[in-house]
């Protein structure tokens, strides 16, 4: 981190390599594949431009990066004020060569993506950060600007709502 702040592009490349996929996933679940690529690129451009301004706190560096990504997503929706379509071309490294299993995994993933995108924004955010990007509650709290208690409450409510929506939409999706 210190080397990257001093302008070392190799050190920044290591940060980029470590965070690009989780940041992309976070943005993807809030937008679409095409938008996610652009906003991920913009996120890391802003990180590079503002790296010297970053001050280490009790929250990890990744929370700062997610906050930048979050703000870019908000800006995107302010500019475009529209709901994006769901794209099912997001690769899953865990799919195996069994066609039946691949089909089932793909259908489940598409269904889950559709339902997650129907959740209120703050519920989407905690679900993606916690269960897709594997962030801890303190990291999520720092990324979304809420207390850890608020994050736990949001997670609980989001999971309850997600379960309810999945149960209601078994035949519709």
CORFEN-V336436 format. One record per residue. N is the residue number from 1. SS is DSSP state (2 for helix, 1 for strand, 0 for the rest). OMEGA is omega as a letter, one per 30 degrees, with the letter a starting at -180 (999 if undefined). Layout:
N;SS;OMEGA
N;SS;OMEGA
This chain:
1;0;a
2;2;l
3;2;l
4;2;l
5;2;l
6;0;l
7;0;l
8;0;a
9;2;l
10;2;l
11;2;l
12;2;l
13;2;l
14;2;l
15;2;l
16;2;a
17;2;a
18;2;a
19;2;a
20;2;a
21;2;l
22;2;l
23;2;l
24;2;l
25;2;l
26;2;a
27;2;a
28;2;a
29;2;l
30;2;a
31;0;l
32;0;a
33;2;a
34;2;l
35;2;a
36;2;l
37;2;a
38;2;a
39;2;l
40;2;l
41;2;l
42;2;l
43;2;a
44;2;l
45;2;l
46;2;l
47;2;a
48;2;a
49;2;a
50;2;a
51;2;a
52;2;l
53;2;a
54;0;l
55;0;l
56;0;l
57;0;l
58;0;l
59;0;a
60;0;l
61;2;a
62;2;l
63;2;l
64;2;l
65;2;l
66;2;l
67;2;l
68;2;l
69;2;l
70;2;a
71;2;l
72;2;l
73;2;l
74;2;l
75;2;l
76;2;a
77;2;l
78;2;a
79;2;a
80;2;l
81;0;l
82;0;l
83;0;a
84;0;l
85;0;l
86;0;l
87;0;a
88;0;a
89;0;l
90;0;a
91;0;l
92;0;a
93;0;a
94;0;l
95;0;a
96;0;a
97;0;l
98;0;a
99;2;l
100;2;l
101;2;l
102;2;a
103;2;a
104;2;l
105;2;a
106;2;l
107;2;l
108;2;l
109;2;l
110;2;l
111;2;a
112;2;l
113;2;a
114;2;a
115;2;l
116;2;a
117;2;l
118;2;l
119;0;l
120;0;a
121;2;a
122;2;l
123;2;l
124;2;a
125;2;a
126;2;l
127;2;a
128;2;a
129;2;a
130;2;a
131;2;l
132;2;a
133;0;l
134;0;l
135;0;l
136;0;l
137;2;l
138;2;l
139;2;l
140;2;l
141;2;l
142;2;a
143;2;a
144;2;l
145;0;l
146;0;l
147;0;l
148;2;l
149;2;l
150;2;l
151;2;l
152;2;l
153;2;l
154;2;l
155;2;a
156;2;l
157;2;a
158;2;l
159;2;l
160;2;l
161;2;l
162;2;l
163;2;a
164;2;l
165;2;l
166;2;l
167;2;a
168;2;a
169;0;a
170;0;a
171;0;a
172;0;a
173;0;999
